[in-house]
Amino acid sequence: MTAHATGRGPALILVHGALGDYRQWDSIASRLQLHFRVVAVSRRFHWPNNPPTATVDYSVESHRDDLLALLHSIAGPVHLVGHSYGAAVVLSAALVEPSIVRSLTLIEPPLPSLLPALAPELAEENAGRAAMVATLRAQVADRKEETAAMTLFDWAQGGPGGFAALPRACRDQLLQNANTIGPTYATPPPPYTCSQLARLSMPTLVTGGADTRPFYRRSAQAAAACIAGSRSVVIRDARHMVIVENPDATAAAMLDFLLTA
């Protein structure tokens, strides 16, 4: 894990999603660093760390343990923020060691285990996601990791052309981390339950893009419903990659929450 720290104040840890690294937070960190000691991390195997090998341990749990090791080196409870896969990582850390988490922010969390009750209205969405995962796994098997990365982000951003519509810097960063896509989809995320999330008592914000696809929107709604007292905010003019599509509104929503958490 690599960490990039800026600013002064209470510790605020930012954890990126699939194929990301700490650079995805640059625009948001520049706004938050006026109030917090902002630590944006690049998870294990993500730029600028060494790339994954065929036998790597890559799972939400392994990334959670890396994160917990970092948190143990910081005095006092910290604010934890995660986007997408990173939201699953910070959620796992908060469930294992809630005493070291001052607040929790989940941005576009992908939590399929919370969605069974909504299955009838998500049948087409779930089928599309399953087809996307099968396609990218086949592309990875053919050593076409960059193509698989585009397949993933076309789907995550709502359909064909979704990847191409992202800012150039974001596209370049995602492709630099394309070699992590195989490990990312080799191990399923933990099957979180609503009863687990209900045990969380720290202030929690759940947020995402107003135009995000149903899978992410429903996951966020389910998480917010399970965590008592959580706050929900929808960010305008953004889809799944809300942290780079509308960093101003995302940072504003985070600050409004964090300054009172």
N, C-alpha and C positions, 0 to 999 in steps of 0.2 A: 504494500500500500504506500502511496505517495500522498503527502498532504501539502496544501498551499495555504498559508495563513496570512491574513491582512486585518488591519483594524485593531481596536482595543475595546475591552469590556467583557461582558459575560460570554462564555464560549458557545458558539453556534456552529454545528457540524453539518455540512452539506454532502449528501451521497447521491451520485448520479445513477442513471438507469442503464439499460442494456446498450452496449456499444458506445457508451459515453466515457468521459473522463472529467477531471476537475475544471477544464476550460469551459464546459457548458454553463457553468455558474458565473462566469466573469461579469456579465452585465448585472446580475442580481447581487453578487458579492460587493460590487462597487457601491451599491446603495445601502447594503446592510452594514458595511464596515464602519459607518459613522456611529453606530450604536453597539456593535458587537465585535468580538474577536472571531472573525469568520474563518473557519477551517474547511476548505473544499478538498475532498479526497478523490484520488483516482484509485478505484478498487484494484485488488490483486489482478495482475495480467493486463490491465488497461494502461494505455499511454500515460506516462513515459516508462512504465514498469516493463519488465521482461514479458514477452508474449507467452501464451499458454503452450504446453506440450501435450502430447497425446494422453498422458496419464495424470493430468492435473486433477486436484480436488476443487471443483468449481460448483458451488451451491450457495443458496441463501444462507445456510448455516455456516459455511466456511467464511463467507464475507462478513456475517454477523460477528464471528469470533475475532476476525481482524479488527472490526470496528470496536468491539468491546475492549480489546487490548489498547487501542488508542484512547478510549474514554477513561480507562483506568490510569492513564498517565496525566490526566487533566484534573485539577483540583475542583471539587464541587460538582453538582449536577449540571448537565449541559442541555442546550436546546438541540434537538435532533430533527433534521429535515431530510426526506428522501423523495426522489422522483422515480416513478415507474418501478423497475426492479429494485432500485435503491429504496423505495418506499417499503417493499417487502423486507429488505434488510434491516432498516431502522425499526420497523414494527417488531421483527423478531428480537432485536436487541432490547426494546422496551418491555417485551413480555418476559424475557429472561432476567433482566436486572432493572426493574422499574425505578429503584431508588436513585440511580445515577442519571435519570432522564428528567430534566426540568420541564420540558414541553416536547410535544411530538407534532410534526407537520407531515402529512401524507399527501403527496401531489400525484394525481393520476395513479393510484395504487392498482395493480393487476391482481385481483384476489378471486380467482374462479371458484374456490371452495365455498365462498359466501353466496353464490348465485343459484344453487339448485332450485330454490323455491321460485325463482324467476324464469326457469328453463323454458316454459311454454312460449313466452314472448321473446325469448332470446335464441330460439332454435336456429334461425337462419344465421344469426351472429356467431353462435358457437360452431356451427358447421363451417362457416367461412374462416374462422380462426383455426379450426382443426386442419382445413385444407391448406392454409397458409403455412402452418408449422410443418406439415408433411412436405410441402414444396421446398421450404428452406432447408430442411434436413437432407433432402435429395441433392440440393445444390451444394451443401457442405460436403456430402459424400463424394461429389464430383470435383471438390476443391475449388468451388466457385463462391468463396466467402463474400466477396464484394457484391455479387449478384444476390446472394442470400440476404445481405444487409439491406439492399434496396427492396427486396420482397417484403421483409419485415416492416420497413418504414412506409412503404406504400400502403400496407394494410393498417398499420397503426395510425397513419394520418388520414385514413378514410377511403383509400382506393388508389387506382393507378394515377401516377403523377404526384402522389403525396411526398415521396422522397425528394423529387426534383424541385418541389415548391419550397422546401426548407432553405434557410439562408446558406449561402455558399460555405461559410466557415463551419457551420454545423454539419453539412454534408461531408466535408473533408475530414472532420474529426470522427464522424461515424465510420467512415471507410478506413481510417487509420486503426480503428479498433475492430474491424471486421473479423479478425482472426479469433475473437472471443465468442462469435455467434454459435459455433458448434457446442462448446462447453455450456453456454448459457441455456441452450435448449436440450442438453443431455440429461439434466436432472430436474424433475418437477419441483415447483415451490412447495413449502410446507402447506398442508391442508388446514389453514386457519379456520377456527369456528367462531361463531358469534359469542359463545360463552367465554372463550379465551379473551376476545377483545373487550368483553364487558368487564373484565378484571382491571383494565387500565383506568387509572384515576388521575393521571397528569393532564394538564390542559392540552387539548388536541385540536388541530385544524386539519380539515380534509378539503382539498381543493383540486380544481382541474379546469380544462378549457370548456367554454360554452358550446363549442362545435365538435367536441370529441365524440368518438364512436360509442355505441351503446355499451360495449364490453367494459370500457373504462368508466363511463358515467355510472353504470349500475354498480360496479365494484365500489366506487367512491360512496355512493348512496348507502350501500349495504354496510360499509365500514362505519360511516357516520351514525347509522341507526344502531349499531352494536355498541359503540363507545359512548357511554352516558356523558352528557354535557359537552360533547364535541361541537365545534363550530364548522359550518360548511360555507364555502365561498366559491362562486363560479367566475372564472376569468374570461372576459369578453375577447372576441377576435382571436381565438386560439383553439387548437386541437390537442392531441396528445403531447406534443413537444412544446407545451405552454411555456416552459422556462426560457426558451429561445424565441418563441413566436411573439410573446408579449411580456418581456421581462419587467417592464415598468409597472404594469398592473399586478403582476405576480409578486414583485418585491413590496409593493404598497400593501397588498393583502397580508403578506407575511409580517410586515412591520406592525400593522394595526393589531395583529394577533400577538406577536412576540413581545411588544412593549408593555403588554398587560398580563402576560403569562407568568 
